[in-house]
Amino acid sequence: MNADYSAVQYQGPTEECIVNGYFHESEFRSAPYFTLRIDGITEPEAK
């Protein structure tokens, strides 16, 4: 796996995203919470 990644610190209000054991990733803000590159996955070219 390629270890290159970027992280942006979230500056907005915080909410508990785990409800009843489920991670509600995009219920309170845009998903994904992180970026990850996976070997073998073709990504669209950045503009």
Backbone atoms as SQL, in Angstrom:
CREATE TABLE atoms (id INTEGER PRIMARY KEY, chain TEXT, resi INTEGER, resn TEXT, atom TEXT, x REAL, y REAL, z REAL);
INSERT INTO atoms VALUES
  (1, 'A', 1, 'MET', 'N', 0.844, -1.175, 0.000),
  (2, 'A', 1, 'MET', 'CA', 0.000, 0.000, 0.000),
  (3, 'A', 1, 'MET', 'C', 0.886, 1.234, 0.000),
  (4, 'A', 2, 'ASN', 'N', 0.488, 2.236, -0.731),
  (5, 'A', 2, 'ASN', 'CA', 1.196, 3.502, -0.768),
  (6, 'A', 2, 'ASN', 'C', 0.881, 4.282, 0.505),
  (7, 'A', 3, 'ALA', 'N', 1.890, 4.733, 1.216),
  (8, 'A', 3, 'ALA', 'CA', 1.682, 5.418, 2.496),
  (9, 'A', 3, 'ALA', 'C', 1.458, 6.912, 2.326),
  (10, 'A', 4, 'ASP', 'N', 1.397, 7.407, 1.094),
  (11, 'A', 4, 'ASP', 'CA', 1.154, 8.838, 0.894),
  (12, 'A', 4, 'ASP', 'C', -0.286, 9.178, 1.231),
  (13, 'A', 5, 'TYR', 'N', -0.476, 10.160, 2.054),
  (14, 'A', 5, 'TYR', 'CA', -1.818, 10.606, 2.398),
  (15, 'A', 5, 'TYR', 'C', -1.767, 12.072, 2.791),
  (16, 'A', 6, 'SER', 'N', -2.899, 12.703, 2.817),
  (17, 'A', 6, 'SER', 'CA', -2.964, 14.084, 3.274),
  (18, 'A', 6, 'SER', 'C', -4.075, 14.191, 4.298),
  (19, 'A', 7, 'ALA', 'N', -3.872, 15.046, 5.263),
  (20, 'A', 7, 'ALA', 'CA', -4.872, 15.235, 6.307),
  (21, 'A', 7, 'ALA', 'C', -5.131, 16.722, 6.466),
  (22, 'A', 8, 'VAL', 'N', -6.382, 17.068, 6.614),
  (23, 'A', 8, 'VAL', 'CA', -6.773, 18.449, 6.851),
  (24, 'A', 8, 'VAL', 'C', -7.510, 18.483, 8.170),
  (25, 'A', 9, 'GLN', 'N', -7.059, 19.346, 9.062),
  (26, 'A', 9, 'GLN', 'CA', -7.708, 19.424, 10.367),
  (27, 'A', 9, 'GLN', 'C', -9.066, 20.099, 10.216),
  (28, 'A', 10, 'TYR', 'N', -10.091, 19.441, 10.710),
  (29, 'A', 10, 'TYR', 'CA', -11.458, 19.966, 10.647),
  (30, 'A', 10, 'TYR', 'C', -11.599, 21.130, 11.615),
  (31, 'A', 11, 'GLN', 'N', -12.154, 22.248, 11.145),
  (32, 'A', 11, 'GLN', 'CA', -12.269, 23.452, 11.959),
  (33, 'A', 11, 'GLN', 'C', -13.697, 23.751, 12.406),
  (34, 'A', 12, 'GLY', 'N', -14.665, 22.957, 11.993),
  (35, 'A', 12, 'GLY', 'CA', -16.068, 23.221, 12.317),
  (36, 'A', 12, 'GLY', 'C', -16.476, 22.674, 13.671),
  (37, 'A', 13, 'PRO', 'N', -17.768, 22.736, 13.965),
  (38, 'A', 13, 'PRO', 'CA', -18.262, 22.210, 15.240),
  (39, 'A', 13, 'PRO', 'C', -18.098, 20.693, 15.295),
  (40, 'A', 14, 'THR', 'N', -17.953, 20.162, 16.488),
  (41, 'A', 14, 'THR', 'CA', -17.793, 18.719, 16.635),
  (42, 'A', 14, 'THR', 'C', -19.104, 18.075, 17.051),
  (43, 'A', 15, 'GLU', 'N', -19.337, 16.879, 16.562),
  (44, 'A', 15, 'GLU', 'CA', -20.524, 16.087, 16.882),
  (45, 'A', 15, 'GLU', 'C', -20.074, 14.652, 17.120),
  (46, 'A', 16, 'GLU', 'N', -20.795, 13.918, 17.940),
  (47, 'A', 16, 'GLU', 'CA', -20.522, 12.492, 18.114),
  (48, 'A', 16, 'GLU', 'C', -21.044, 11.771, 16.876),
  (49, 'A', 17, 'CYS', 'N', -20.165, 11.108, 16.161),
  (50, 'A', 17, 'CYS', 'CA', -20.537, 10.459, 14.899),
  (51, 'A', 17, 'CYS', 'C', -20.845, 8.981, 15.055),
  (52, 'A', 18, 'ILE', 'N', -20.543, 8.401, 16.206),
  (53, 'A', 18, 'ILE', 'CA', -20.833, 6.988, 16.427),
  (54, 'A', 18, 'ILE', 'C', -22.114, 6.891, 17.242),
  (55, 'A', 19, 'VAL', 'N', -23.155, 6.333, 16.632),
  (56, 'A', 19, 'VAL', 'CA', -24.462, 6.199, 17.264),
  (57, 'A', 19, 'VAL', 'C', -24.878, 4.736, 17.158),
  (58, 'A', 20, 'ASN', 'N', -25.184, 4.121, 18.280),
  (59, 'A', 20, 'ASN', 'CA', -25.570, 2.704, 18.316),
  (60, 'A', 20, 'ASN', 'C', -24.539, 1.809, 17.632),
  (61, 'A', 21, 'GLY', 'N', -23.250, 2.143, 17.790),
  (62, 'A', 21, 'GLY', 'CA', -22.182, 1.331, 17.225),
  (63, 'A', 21, 'GLY', 'C', -21.949, 1.536, 15.741),
  (64, 'A', 22, 'TYR', 'N', -22.632, 2.483, 15.120),
  (65, 'A', 22, 'TYR', 'CA', -22.496, 2.736, 13.685),
  (66, 'A', 22, 'TYR', 'C', -21.827, 4.087, 13.468),
  (67, 'A', 23, 'PHE', 'N', -20.836, 4.138, 12.572),
  (68, 'A', 23, 'PHE', 'CA', -20.122, 5.371, 12.252),
  (69, 'A', 23, 'PHE', 'C', -20.883, 6.123, 11.167),
  (70, 'A', 24, 'HIS', 'N', -21.551, 7.203, 11.534),
  (71, 'A', 24, 'HIS', 'CA', -22.345, 8.017, 10.601),
  (72, 'A', 24, 'HIS', 'C', -21.422, 9.028, 9.920),
  (73, 'A', 25, 'GLU', 'N', -20.640, 8.548, 8.962),
  (74, 'A', 25, 'GLU', 'CA', -19.573, 9.357, 8.379),
  (75, 'A', 25, 'GLU', 'C', -20.057, 10.650, 7.735),
  (76, 'A', 26, 'SER', 'N', -21.122, 10.621, 6.971),
  (77, 'A', 26, 'SER', 'CA', -21.520, 11.826, 6.240),
  (78, 'A', 26, 'SER', 'C', -22.817, 12.444, 6.748),
  (79, 'A', 27, 'GLU', 'N', -23.270, 12.051, 7.907),
  (80, 'A', 27, 'GLU', 'CA', -24.509, 12.621, 8.435),
  (81, 'A', 27, 'GLU', 'C', -24.307, 14.037, 8.964),
  (82, 'A', 28, 'PHE', 'N', -23.140, 14.307, 9.537),
  (83, 'A', 28, 'PHE', 'CA', -22.897, 15.605, 10.152),
  (84, 'A', 28, 'PHE', 'C', -21.974, 16.498, 9.341),
  (85, 'A', 29, 'ARG', 'N', -21.238, 15.943, 8.395),
  (86, 'A', 29, 'ARG', 'CA', -20.369, 16.725, 7.505),
  (87, 'A', 29, 'ARG', 'C', -20.040, 15.875, 6.289),
  (88, 'A', 30, 'SER', 'N', -19.410, 16.482, 5.310),
  (89, 'A', 30, 'SER', 'CA', -19.100, 15.756, 4.076),
  (90, 'A', 30, 'SER', 'C', -18.117, 14.627, 4.326),
  (91, 'A', 31, 'ALA', 'N', -18.356, 13.505, 3.689),
  (92, 'A', 31, 'ALA', 'CA', -17.453, 12.359, 3.774),
  (93, 'A', 31, 'ALA', 'C', -16.444, 12.470, 2.639),
  (94, 'A', 32, 'PRO', 'N', -15.333, 11.860, 2.678),
  (95, 'A', 32, 'PRO', 'CA', -14.827, 11.040, 3.774),
  (96, 'A', 32, 'PRO', 'C', -14.104, 11.882, 4.814),
  (97, 'A', 33, 'TYR', 'N', -13.879, 11.315, 5.960),
  (98, 'A', 33, 'TYR', 'CA', -13.159, 11.989, 7.027),
  (99, 'A', 33, 'TYR', 'C', -11.657, 11.965, 6.782),
  (100, 'A', 34, 'PHE', 'N', -11.185, 11.173, 5.859),
  (101, 'A', 34, 'PHE', 'CA', -9.766, 11.057, 5.564),
  (102, 'A', 34, 'PHE', 'C', -9.607, 10.700, 4.099),
  (103, 'A', 35, 'THR', 'N', -8.396, 10.894, 3.591),
  (104, 'A', 35, 'THR', 'CA', -8.089, 10.466, 2.226),
  (105, 'A', 35, 'THR', 'C', -7.134, 9.297, 2.310),
  (106, 'A', 36, 'LEU', 'N', -7.286, 8.375, 1.407),
  (107, 'A', 36, 'LEU', 'CA', -6.455, 7.176, 1.410),
  (108, 'A', 36, 'LEU', 'C', -6.297, 6.701, -0.018),
  (109, 'A', 37, 'ARG', 'N', -5.069, 6.431, -0.428),
  (110, 'A', 37, 'ARG', 'CA', -4.819, 5.867, -1.749),
  (111, 'A', 37, 'ARG', 'C', -4.600, 4.380, -1.599),
  (112, 'A', 38, 'ILE', 'N', -5.282, 3.594, -2.421),
  (113, 'A', 38, 'ILE', 'CA', -5.195, 2.142, -2.362),
  (114, 'A', 38, 'ILE', 'C', -4.562, 1.641, -3.648),
  (115, 'A', 39, 'ASP', 'N', -3.525, 0.813, -3.523),
  (116, 'A', 39, 'ASP', 'CA', -2.865, 0.243, -4.697),
  (117, 'A', 39, 'ASP', 'C', -3.876, -0.511, -5.553),
  (118, 'A', 40, 'GLY', 'N', -3.812, -0.304, -6.872),
  (119, 'A', 40, 'GLY', 'CA', -4.686, -1.014, -7.792),
  (120, 'A', 40, 'GLY', 'C', -5.965, -0.268, -8.119),
  (121, 'A', 41, 'ILE', 'N', -6.249, 0.829, -7.427),
  (122, 'A', 41, 'ILE', 'CA', -7.446, 1.627, -7.699),
  (123, 'A', 41, 'ILE', 'C', -7.038, 2.789, -8.599),
  (124, 'A', 42, 'THR', 'N', -7.673, 2.915, -9.748),
  (125, 'A', 42, 'THR', 'CA', -7.382, 4.005, -10.667),
  (126, 'A', 42, 'THR', 'C', -8.162, 5.237, -10.232),
  (127, 'A', 43, 'GLU', 'N', -7.429, 6.326, -9.984),
  (128, 'A', 43, 'GLU', 'CA', -8.056, 7.573, -9.550),
  (129, 'A', 43, 'GLU', 'C', -8.223, 8.513, -10.733),
  (130, 'A', 44, 'PRO', 'N', -9.255, 9.355, -10.720),
  (131, 'A', 44, 'PRO', 'CA', -9.387, 10.366, -11.765),
  (132, 'A', 44, 'PRO', 'C', -8.243, 11.377, -11.639),
  (133, 'A', 45, 'GLU', 'N', -7.850, 11.950, -12.756),
  (134, 'A', 45, 'GLU', 'CA', -6.771, 12.936, -12.739),
  (135, 'A', 45, 'GLU', 'C', -7.237, 14.222, -12.066),
  (136, 'A', 46, 'ALA', 'N', -6.366, 14.819, -11.263),
  (137, 'A', 46, 'ALA', 'CA', -6.677, 16.099, -10.614),
  (138, 'A', 46, 'ALA', 'C', -6.651, 17.203, -11.659),
  (139, 'A', 47, 'LYS', 'N', -7.546, 18.165, -11.518),
  (140, 'A', 47, 'LYS', 'CA', -7.602, 19.280, -12.482),
  (141, 'A', 47, 'LYS', 'C', -6.832, 20.460, -11.968);
